[in-house]
Amino acid sequence: MDSEQLKLLIDKCKAGQAGAFDQLIALYADRCFGFFYRLSGHRQTAEDLLSELFIKLVEKIGSWDGGSFDNWIFTIAGNLFKDSLRADYRRKRLLQEKAEQLQTQEESEPRNDLEDKLHWALKRLEPEIAELIMMRFYADFSFKELAKMRNEPIGTTLCKMHRGLKKLREMMEVPEKQRPV
């Protein structure tokens, strides 16, 4: 869908046409789900965040100012994920013992699959770097768009991406028996 068609669709959404929201949701559902899934590593969390995102979309569609809709929606998605992390942190503080048991079980399970290995490595990156990698490779943002969304020079974004990918590559090359817990 080109930008003019997208703008017309958003205008219909702003006017409250229910069918238009269905189209907009269908247009962004897969990309946003992939974004949330890769950040969280959990299907249910990704589905919950996707539902929250589309509720926010309905509530806040009037605040879209005509700029890049992709930047707008993924900024909201990133904020929802960060809010989710904060809520998780509070729950983990209350249930510390149970969280440690679950983490020990998860890390002791054998990881043979490349996707499991990637998930393992992404969870160990700094959350900011993992989010940056997910937005680049799973939400298809350009480096220029990422830098603009993050309000930082493109060189800083490129440097963070380079360092994050280097660390990810190093972790992916570590044999399973030598991985730190």
N, C-alpha and C positions, 0 to 999 in steps of 0.2 A: 504494500500500500504506500503510495507516495505521500509526501508531506501535506499536500493540499487536500487529498482525500481524508487523511488522518485529522486534519483541522476541522473539516466538515463533520466528521464522525464525533469529534469532541464537542463541537457546537450543538449537535443533536443531544449528546449526553447532558450538556449544561441546560438544555431546554427540558430535560426530564423524560426523554423518550426511552422507555425500558429496553426496547430492541437494540438501541444504539449501545447501551451498556453491555448487553450480551455480546455484541460484535467486538467492542473494545476489550472486554475480558478475554474472549477467544483469541484475540490478536496477541495479547501479552501473557497469557497463562503459562505456556510452556517455558518461555524465557525466564519468567519470574520464579516459577517452581524450580527450575534448574539452579538458579541463583541461590535460592533459600536452601535447597537440598545440599548443594556443595558446601555452603557455609556451615550448616548445622550437622550434616551427616545423618540426619534422621528424617525419614519419609513423613512421619506424623507431624514433626515440627515444621517441616517445609509446607505441608498442607495447611496447618494452622496459620502460619505466617502469610501464606497466599490468601487465605480467607480474610485475614485482617487487612491485608493490602487492598483487596477489592472493596472492602467496607470503607476504608479510608478514601479510596478512589471516588466512590459515590459521594462521600461527605465533602471532599475537598476539590472536586473537579472544577468548581467555580473559581478556585484560586490559581488555576493554571493560567499563565500570563501570555501564552503564545510562543514561548521559547521552545527549546528542545523538549518534547514530551518524554522521550526516553530518559533524559537527565532527570526530569521532574519525577517520574514514577520510580526510577531506581534510587533516587535520593530518599524518597519516602520508604522504599523497601530497605535500604541500608539503615535508616533510622529505626524501623520496626525490628530489624535484626539486632541492633544495639540495645534497644529496649528489652528485647527477649533475653539477651545476655545478662543484662542487669537483673532481671527477674530470676533468671536461673541462678545467678550468684547468691541472691537472697535465699532462695530455696536450698541451695547447697550448704549455706552456713547453718541453716536450721537442721539439715539432714546430713551432716558431715560424715558420720560413720557409715551410713548407707551408701553415700556417693563413693566413698573409698572402696567399699566392697564391690560395687558395680564396676568401677574403674579397673580394679585388680582383675576381675573376671574378664573384662573386655580385652585387656592388654595381654592376658595369658592365653587367649584363644589363638589358635594357629591362623596365620594370614598367608594364604597361598596365592590369592587372586591379586592381579595388578590393581584393580579398583580398591580392594581392601588396603593394599599397601599405600596407594595414593591418599585414601581417607586418613589412614594412620599418620602419614607425613603432614597433611594439611592441618590436622588437629594440633600438631606440635609447632606450627608456625605462629608468629604473633598474629592475633586476630586482625589487626589492621592490614597486614601483608596478605593474609589468607583472603580477606575481603577484596583486596585489590586484584589478586590473581583471579578470583571467581568472577569479578565484574569484567575483567578483560577477556577471559576465555570462555565463560559460560553465559555472559550477558552481552557479549560482542561489542563492548565499548572500545573506542579508539583510545590511544594514550592521551590525545588532546582532550577528549571528552572527560576522561578520568581526572586529568589535572584540573580542568575547570570545575568539576563537581567537588573536588577536594580542596579547592582554593589554594593551589600550590603551583609553583613553576613546573612545566613539563619535564624539565631535567630532574627535579626531585622525584616525580612520579616514575620516570624511567629508571632512576637509580634504585628506588625501592623495589620496583618490579624485578630488575636485574638481580639484586641481592636475594630477594625472595625466591626467585626461580633457581638461583644457584644453590641456596640452602635446600630447597625442595629436591633438586636433582641429587644432592649429596645424600639426603635422607633416603631417597628411593634406591640408591646404590648400596646402602648398608644391608648386608645379609641379615636375614630374620633372626638368627641366633645372636647377633651382635647388637641388635637394636636396644637402646636404653629404655628402661621402663618409664 
